[in-house]
Amino acid sequence: MHRREAREFVLASLYQREFIDSSLDELLAETDPGDQRGYIEQTLNGIAENAAQIDAEIAGRTVGWRFERLALVDRNILRLGVYELLYLTDVPPEVAIDEAVELCKKYGTENARVFVNGILDRTWKERGQGEDTRREKDRSPTADGPSPEGGRSEEPGNLPKARGDPPGRG
């Protein structure tokens, strides 16, 4: 299994856990994660252990939308992205954001891609660099934030306005 497939598995597991509390062994019963088992286990456990903090990070940046109104898929993509940004030292911030956007393209609601990109980009710029939850030694020596070459063309200022239906309503 590749890391992208592992992220998809984590997303599906987070979504499933919205309805049924399942153990990791139950979730993995029909899947062979191969060398990604450690990532899957660490990520699912980390998101569960830090759920209140992660959800607060997201809710504080969903300007104009209540966190509870976000579609479950979009909310869980954000949880995965925030966890990778703030807690995983082996995932570069640009990769965490880009991979979350790719998940949105495949599974998210219509406006999720731009919305999730903006939330994660602001999370990294505001939280990831100021109050360091990642180990300092694992950061690049020139960590001035995500590079413009990170594949993200949308800027945080281009988030949907607080009119009409929220992105992720579903």
N, C-alpha and C positions, 0 to 999 in steps of 0.2 A: 504494500500500500504506500502511495506517495503522500507527502504532507498535505497537499490540496485535498486528497480523498479523506485524509484524517480530519481535516477541518470540516468537511461535509458531514462526516460521521459525528463529530462533536456537535455540529449544528442540529442534526437530526435527533441526537440524544437529548440535547437541551430542550428542543421542541417537545419530544416525547415526555420528558420530565415535567412539562407544564401540566400534563394530564394524569400521568401515572409515575409514582416514585419507583424507579427501576435501579437496580444495582449495576455496577459496571459489568459484572459477569453476565447478567441478563442481557444487557445491551450488546455485548460482544458475542453472544451465543451463536449467531449465524454469520459472523464476520471474522476474518483473520487479519488483524491489524499489522502483523509482521513487525517490522522494526519501529512502527509508529505507536505501539502500545504505551510506551512511556509518555509520549506526548499527549495521547488521548487521556490517559489516567491523570497525569499532572494537570491538564487543562480542565477536565470535568471536575476534579476535586478542587482545584484552585478557584474556579468560578463559583462552585457551591460554598466554599469557605469564605469567599470575599464578596458574596452576592450583594450585601447591603452597601458596601463601598462602591462596587461596580455600578449598581443601579443608581446610586447617588451621583456618581460621575456623569452618567448618561442624563439623568433627570435635570441636572444643573445646566445642561447644554441644549436641551430640547426646547428652545425658546418658542413660546406660543403654543406648545403642545404638552399635554400632561403625559407623563411617562406611560401611564396605564392605557392610554389610547393608542399607543403604537401597536402595529400588527405584531403578533407573537414571533413570526419569523424575523422581522426587522429588529425587534427587541433583542432576540437571541444572537443575531449577527453582530449587533452592537456590543452585547456582553462578551462575545468571543473576541472581537476587535479590541475592546478596552482591556480585557485580560491580557492579551498578547502585548499590547502597548506598555502596560504598566507593571506587569509581573513576570513576563518571560524574557530572560536575558539573551536567549539565543535567536530571537526573532527581531530583525531590524524593523524599526518603526515604519519605514516605507513599505516593507513587505506586509506587515500586519494590516495597514490601511488598504493597500492594493488588493490583498486577498479578501478582505471584507467586502470591498466593492465588487469583486468577482462573484462572491457568494450572492450579493444583491442582484447582480445581472441574471443569475441562474434561478434564484429562489425568492428574491424579495419582491415587494410590491412595486408599482409603477415608478414612484419617485424615490424609492429607497436608495438607489445608487448615489444620488447627489446628497441626500439627507445624511446617510451614513458616512459618506466621505467628509462632509462638513463637520459632523460631530466628532469623528475620530481625529481629524486634523486639528481641530481646536483642543481636543483633549491632550494630544501630544504637545502642542505648542504651549498650552497653559499649565498643564499638570505634569506632563512627562519630563519637562526640562526644569521646572521650578522645584517642586517637592519630589525628589527622586525616590521612586519605589523600586527601581531597577538597580542592580549593582553598578557602581560607577566604573569599575574596571572593564565592564563589558560594553561600555559605550565607546564610540569612536572619539579620538582626541579632538575632532572638529565638530562635535555635536551641536550645531547651531540650529537644528531642527530639520524637518523633512526637506529633501532637496526638491527643487521644482521639476527635476527629471523623474520624479517618483511615479509618473504615469497618471497623475491626477490633474485635470485641467480645471476642475471646479474649485473655487475659493470659498472659505467659510461665509463670506458676505453674500454669497449667492444662494443661501438656503431658502427654501420655500417660505413665503410670508404667511402670517397667521390669518389666512382667509380660506374659506371653503373647507374642504375635507383635508384632514391632516395626511401627510405622507405616511403610509403604513397603516391606514385605517382599513381594516379588513375583517 
